[in-house]
Amino acid sequence: MISINNLTVEFSAKTLFDNINYVINPKDKIALVGKNGAGKSTMLKIIAGLQNPTSGSVAIPAEVTVGYLPQQMILQDDVTVMEEASKAFEHVHQQQHELDKLNAELAERTDYDSESYAKLIDHISTLTEQLAYSNADNCIAEAEKTLMGLGFDRSDFQRPTSEFSGGWRMRIELAKILLRR
């Protein structure tokens, strides 16, 4: 359940929302309808955590993931479809890099009984568990499966994103959101 509580959004002297309250329950299907400038995108950005309200709060349970597909996409034209989709796993790559660095530090250490050595071991264990949980070894397979589920052919994976229409490029962005879970 996502809960929007006393949400107010102001831009300069204009109030866009004033003390808005509502709840989105599991399995709810909702639509935001309104004229241009009514604040539909602003509301979605606030729920996704991409923008802060002037006041109020959005409560999202820890097990809920919110994805936001922007109207204006920012895709690199000089990368392939697979390279762009793989950007969904940047956090996994960062964790792996950090783990490699910590393992290299561990190999150099000789202070086995120190508190800092124990903390290093704990940190390495936590990172290893996080990587196992994120299924880091299976990133490419997950990207392939997701892209194919969105209508891409395997032969499309190595094509530059610049060769695709806006609708297909939107599917690449959707794949990244789905892959981030």
N, C-alpha and C positions, 0 to 999 in steps of 0.2 A: 504494500500500500504506500503510495506517495501522497504526502500531505503538504498542501500549500497553506501557510498560516499568515494572515494579516499582511499580505504582500502589497507593497507600494513601490511604484516605479515612477520617478520623475526625471524629465530631461529639461534642463534649464528651468523655466517657470511653468512648464506644461506637465500636468499629471497624466500619466498614461494608465496606471492602475492605482486604485486607492482601496486599501484594506480588503484585498481579494482572499477568499478562503474556499478551498475545495479539496476533495480527496479523489485519488485515482486508485481504485481497488484492483486486485489481480483479476485478469480476464476482462476488464472494462475495455470497451472500444469507444474512443472519444474523437471528436473533431474540433478544431479551432477554426471558426468562421468569422470573417470580418473584412471590412474594407482595407485597402492599402493604408499602412500607417497605424492600424488599430492596435498593434503590439503582438501579433501572433508569433512572429519569429523571436521577439524579445522574450515572450513567455517560455518558449521552447528552449532558448539559450539559458534562461535562468534555471529551468528544471534540469538541464544537462550540466549545469555548473560552469558554463562558459561565460556567464555574466552575473553580476551581483545586483540584487534589488536595492532600492533606496532604504527600505526597511522590510521587516518580515522575514520569514524563513521557509525553506523547503526541506522536508524531512523525507529521506529516502533510506529504506532498510539496507543494511550492508550487503545482503545477497542480491540486490537489484542493481542491474547495470543499465544506465541510460545512454543511448546513442543519439547523436544529432547529425543529420545529413543536411549540410547547408545548401541554400539555393545557388550560391555561387561557389563552384568547386575550385580548389587550388591543387591542380595536378602538374607535375613536372612533365614536360613534353619530351624530354631526352632520356626517359627511362622506359623500361618495358612494363607490360601489364603485371607480370610477376614481381618485378622489383617494386612497383608502386604498392601492390597488395601486401608485400612482405613488410612494408613500413608499419603495419599493424603490430608487428612483433618487435619494435624498437626497444621496448622495455625488457624483453627477454634477452636481446643482444646486449643491452647495458648490464643486466644482471650477470650474464655469462662473462663479460669483460671484467666486471668487478670480482667475480669468483676466481677467474684466472689470475688476477693481480694478487688476491689474498692467498691463493695457493702458492704463488711464487714467494710471497713474504713468509709463509709458513715453512717453506723448504729452507729458508735462510736462518730461521730462528733456532736457538739452542736453549732458551730459557723455559724449559718444559714445565716447571713448577710454578711459574709466575701467574698472577691474576690476568695480566694482559694476554698471555698465551691462551689461557682458558677462554677469555672473551673472543679471541680470534677464532678458536675452534667452534664456539657457539655461533658466531656470525657466519662462518663457512657452512655449518650444518643447516642453518636457517635458509641461506641462499640456495643451497643444494635442494632442500625440500621445496622451496618456491619454484625452482626451475623444473623439478620433477612434476609438480602440480600443474604447471603451465604447459606441460607436454612439449617442452622445448625441442626435443628431438624430432617432433612430428610437424613442425611449422610449415614446411613446404607442402607436405601431403594435405594438411588442413587448408592451405591457400588454394591448392589445385582443386580440391573437392568443392570448396565454396565458390570459386570462380566458375567451375563447370555447372554447379547448381544454379548460377545466375545466367547461364546461357553461353558462356565462353567455350570455345573449342580449345583443346590442348595446343593446337597450332597458333592460337592467339597469344599464348603466354609470353613469347619472346618478341612480339610486335611492340613498337613504341606506342605509348598512349596517344600520341598526336594523330595516329591513324584512325582513331575511333571518334564517332559522333558524340554529341553531348549526352545522349541517353546511355550509351555504352560506358562513357566516362563516369556517369552517375553510378552505374553498376559497380565499377571499380571501387568507388568511395563506399558504397553499401557493403561490398565485400570486406573492406577494412573495418567497418563498424562491427560486422558480424564476427570477424576473426578476433577482435578485441574482447568480445563477450562482456 
